[in-house]
């Protein structure tokens, strides 16, 4: 690539963000950041500390003091929580933690610092194109039918996914929303290869990246 780019990928659970993010990171030689893992790491630490996820002040204090590392593994305060962040307990707590405005402020700063340190990257989440990187080079919003998304997240189940969709879309703090200049892609009937091909072509046109 001629210059570092920031590719923002937003969308609900199971829409294909992580799969696409990894493919784009490989294609363009950049790093990828799943911002959902940031909130899940905090949620895991909150539960481990015996803090009520709804205790706004206590959760913010934990997030503010925590040392977060995401480099393949997910660590918080030196503890590898990679195997815990997809647990039923974290699935139940993460939307409450992510709706906490103070936590979002802490983690948005961390996410911006991560991208600055890595010279760009592919960043996925719920509010990347709207809040975290409103000036991203390319903004994508992936979606898919709830039934298809539940199949892709069979370990979580449709009821849990729909619950998180509802909370994430209606929260006051940085709700899941489509940025006005985002390209919306319905991945329901598309293969991974189809989505990647469409997006790579789009990115190379938008950012004038040389093949």
PyMOL commands that set and color helices and strands:
alter all, ss='L'
color gray80, all
select helices_A, chain A and resi 17-28+35-48+56-65+88-98+101-118+128-132+146-152+158-170+192-207
alter helices_A, ss='H'
color red, helices_A
select strands_A, chain A and resi 6-11+32-34+68-70+74-76+79-80+121-125+138-143+183-186
alter strands_A, ss='S'
color yellow, strands_A
deselect
rebuild
show_as cartoon
